[in-house]
Amino acid sequence: MAQPALVIFDCDGVLVDSEPISIDVLLQVVAEAGVEVSQERAYDEWLGRSMASVTASLHACGLDFTEEHLKQVRSRLYTRFRDELQPIPHVAQALTDLDLPCCVASSSVPERLAVSLSVTGLLPFFDPHVFSSSMVENGKPAPDLFLHAAEQMGVAPSDCVVIEDSAAGITAARAAGMRVIGFVGGGHAIPAKLNSRIAKLAPDAIVTDMRELGATIASVN
């Protein structure tokens, strides 16, 4: 295949180092509601998925995760994001050096994406090309979001490469007919056992450091 015409980035765990904060907040709210979920299970079932999918997972644990619970999660999460959230190391330079069109396609809602990308200074690299799973019928691991992003950007799926850190995202990219690079350099890499999880899915390449991204994209054919 030729050089890609579009690079599609997941947000959480790829652009911003948000997953440890997100999992911590979710586990706190769930525990306060009377349900104990292990960190391992949380990473296994929630990583890379929309809140609708997380809510379904919690129902299976016996918790009716209500709108009030969601409000608590959002309030605590956005407060911590504004206080603590950092971009993935070296991602700003990688984006500066990337001489290709790019966009974001994330399971997060638009409000969360706006907060995440704004507080980390990354929004100017993508605005207005930021796409949320709330814009499509089915979130990851379905291909809908990536196909929507490609359509909006005017690029054929086969000419796209996706940067993802989750099994759901890699599965979605594959289903969309896109090349995919697994990123395993986020703060959640060890607790989420990312290296082994991602390797089992056999993406086109795996990157541990954003300084490797440009060369890796160029080598993925």
C-alpha positions as CSV (number, residue, x, y, z in Angstrom):
1,M,0.0,0.0,0.0
2,A,1.0,3.6,-0.6
3,Q,1.7,6.2,2.1
4,P,-1.6,6.8,4.0
5,A,-3.7,9.8,3.1
6,L,-5.1,10.2,6.7
7,V,-3.9,9.3,10.2
8,I,-6.8,8.7,12.7
9,F,-5.8,9.0,16.3
10,D,-7.7,7.6,19.3
11,C,-7.6,10.2,22.1
12,D,-7.5,8.5,25.5
13,G,-4.2,6.7,26.0
14,V,-2.9,7.8,22.7
15,L,-2.9,11.6,22.7
16,V,-3.6,12.2,26.3
17,D,-2.5,10.1,29.3
18,S,-6.0,9.9,30.7
19,E,-6.7,6.2,31.2
20,P,-5.3,5.9,34.8
21,I,-7.3,8.9,35.9
22,S,-10.5,7.6,34.1
23,I,-10.3,4.1,35.6
24,D,-9.6,5.5,39.1
25,V,-12.6,7.8,39.0
26,L,-14.9,5.1,37.6
27,L,-13.8,2.6,40.2
28,Q,-14.3,5.1,43.0
29,V,-17.9,5.9,41.9
30,V,-18.7,2.3,41.4
31,A,-17.3,1.3,44.8
32,E,-19.3,4.1,46.5
33,A,-22.4,2.6,44.8
34,G,-21.7,-0.7,46.5
35,V,-20.1,-2.7,43.8
36,E,-16.4,-3.8,43.8
37,V,-14.7,-4.2,40.5
38,S,-11.0,-5.1,40.2
39,Q,-8.7,-2.8,38.3
40,E,-7.8,-5.7,36.0
41,R,-11.4,-6.3,35.1
42,A,-11.9,-2.5,34.6
43,Y,-9.1,-2.3,32.1
44,D,-10.2,-5.5,30.4
45,E,-13.8,-4.5,30.0
46,W,-13.8,-0.7,29.9
47,L,-10.6,0.3,28.0
48,G,-11.4,2.0,24.7
49,R,-15.1,1.7,25.1
50,S,-17.9,4.2,25.3
51,M,-19.8,4.9,28.5
52,A,-22.8,3.1,27.0
53,S,-20.6,-0.1,26.9
54,V,-19.2,0.6,30.4
55,T,-22.8,1.0,31.7
56,A,-23.8,-2.4,30.2
57,S,-20.7,-4.0,31.8
58,L,-21.7,-2.5,35.2
59,H,-25.3,-3.8,34.8
60,A,-23.7,-7.3,34.4
61,C,-22.0,-6.6,37.8
62,G,-25.3,-5.9,39.4
63,L,-25.2,-2.1,39.4
64,D,-27.8,0.1,37.8
65,F,-25.5,2.9,36.6
66,T,-27.8,5.9,36.5
67,E,-27.5,9.3,35.0
68,E,-26.6,10.6,38.5
69,H,-23.7,8.2,38.6
70,L,-22.6,9.5,35.2
71,K,-22.8,13.1,36.4
72,Q,-20.5,12.2,39.3
73,V,-18.1,10.6,37.0
74,R,-18.0,13.5,34.6
75,S,-17.7,16.1,37.4
76,R,-14.8,14.3,39.2
77,L,-13.1,13.4,35.9
78,Y,-13.1,16.9,34.4
79,T,-11.9,18.4,37.7
80,R,-9.0,15.9,37.7
81,F,-8.3,16.4,34.0
82,R,-8.0,20.2,34.5
83,D,-5.6,19.6,37.5
84,E,-3.6,16.6,36.3
85,L,-4.0,15.6,32.7
86,Q,-0.9,15.5,30.6
87,P,-0.3,14.8,26.9
88,I,1.4,11.5,26.1
89,P,5.1,12.3,26.1
90,H,6.5,13.6,22.8
91,V,3.1,13.5,21.1
92,A,3.1,17.3,20.4
93,Q,6.4,17.0,18.5
94,A,5.2,13.9,16.7
95,L,2.1,15.8,15.5
96,T,4.2,18.8,14.5
97,D,6.5,16.6,12.4
98,L,3.6,14.6,10.9
99,D,3.2,15.8,7.3
100,L,-0.2,14.1,6.8
101,P,-3.8,15.0,7.4
102,C,-5.0,13.8,10.8
103,C,-8.1,13.6,12.9
104,V,-9.4,12.2,16.2
105,A,-11.9,9.3,16.5
106,S,-12.7,8.5,20.1
107,S,-15.2,6.7,22.3
108,S,-15.4,9.7,24.5
109,V,-18.2,12.2,24.3
110,P,-17.5,15.6,22.6
111,E,-17.4,17.5,26.0
112,R,-14.8,15.2,27.4
113,L,-12.8,15.4,24.1
114,A,-12.9,19.2,24.3
115,V,-11.6,19.2,27.8
116,S,-8.9,16.6,27.2
117,L,-7.5,18.2,24.1
118,S,-7.8,21.8,25.4
119,V,-6.0,21.3,28.7
120,T,-3.2,19.4,27.0
121,G,-2.8,22.0,24.2
122,L,-3.4,19.5,21.5
123,L,-6.7,20.8,20.1
124,P,-5.2,23.1,17.5
125,F,-3.6,20.0,15.8
126,F,-7.1,18.6,15.1
127,D,-9.8,21.2,15.4
128,P,-12.5,20.9,13.9
129,H,-11.8,17.3,12.9
130,V,-12.6,15.6,16.2
131,F,-15.1,12.7,16.0
132,S,-17.0,11.0,18.9
133,S,-18.7,7.6,19.1
134,S,-21.8,9.7,20.0
135,M,-22.0,10.6,16.3
136,V,-22.5,7.0,15.1
137,E,-24.9,4.2,15.9
138,N,-22.3,1.7,17.2
139,G,-19.1,2.4,19.0
140,K,-15.9,0.5,19.0
141,P,-15.3,-2.4,18.4
142,A,-17.7,-1.8,15.5
143,P,-16.1,0.1,12.6
144,D,-18.7,2.8,12.4
145,L,-16.7,5.6,14.0
146,F,-13.6,5.1,11.9
147,L,-15.7,4.8,8.8
148,H,-17.5,8.0,9.7
149,A,-14.2,9.8,10.3
150,A,-12.8,8.7,6.9
151,E,-16.0,9.8,5.2
152,Q,-16.0,13.2,6.8
153,M,-12.3,13.7,5.9
154,G,-13.0,12.5,2.3
155,V,-10.5,9.6,2.4
156,A,-11.1,5.9,1.5
157,P,-10.8,3.5,4.5
158,S,-7.9,1.7,2.7
159,D,-5.9,4.9,2.7
160,C,-6.2,5.4,6.4
161,V,-3.9,4.4,9.3
162,V,-5.3,4.3,12.9
163,I,-3.3,4.8,16.1
164,E,-5.0,2.9,18.9
165,D,-4.2,1.5,22.4
166,S,-7.2,-0.8,23.0
167,A,-8.4,-4.1,21.7
168,A,-11.8,-2.6,20.9
169,G,-10.1,0.1,18.8
170,I,-7.8,-2.2,16.9
171,T,-10.7,-4.5,16.2
172,A,-12.7,-1.6,14.9
173,A,-9.9,-0.4,12.7
174,R,-9.5,-3.8,11.2
175,A,-13.2,-4.1,10.6
176,A,-13.1,-0.7,8.8
177,G,-10.4,-2.0,6.4
178,M,-7.7,0.3,7.8
179,R,-4.1,-0.2,8.7
180,V,-3.6,0.1,12.5
181,I,-0.6,0.8,14.7
182,G,-0.9,-0.2,18.4
183,F,0.4,2.3,20.9
184,V,1.6,0.9,24.2
185,G,3.4,3.9,25.8
186,G,0.6,5.3,28.0
187,G,0.6,5.4,31.8
188,H,-1.8,2.5,31.8
189,A,0.5,0.2,29.8
190,I,1.6,-2.0,32.8
191,P,-1.7,-2.3,34.7
192,A,-3.7,-2.9,31.5
193,K,-1.1,-5.4,30.3
194,L,-1.1,-3.5,27.0
195,N,2.0,-5.1,25.4
196,S,0.6,-8.6,25.5
197,R,-3.0,-7.6,24.8
198,I,-2.0,-5.6,21.7
199,A,0.5,-8.1,20.4
200,K,-2.1,-10.8,20.4
201,L,-4.2,-8.7,18.0
202,A,-1.3,-8.5,15.5
203,P,-1.6,-4.8,14.4
204,D,0.5,-3.7,11.5
205,A,3.1,-2.3,14.0
206,I,3.5,-1.5,17.7
207,V,4.9,1.8,19.0
208,T,6.1,2.3,22.6
209,D,7.3,5.9,22.2
210,M,5.7,8.7,20.1
211,R,9.2,9.7,18.8
212,E,8.9,6.5,16.7
213,L,5.5,7.3,15.2
214,G,6.6,9.1,12.0
215,A,9.0,6.5,10.9
216,T,6.5,3.7,11.8
217,I,3.7,5.3,9.8
218,A,6.1,5.5,6.8
219,S,7.0,1.8,7.2
220,V,3.5,0.5,7.4
221,N,2.4,-0.8,4.0
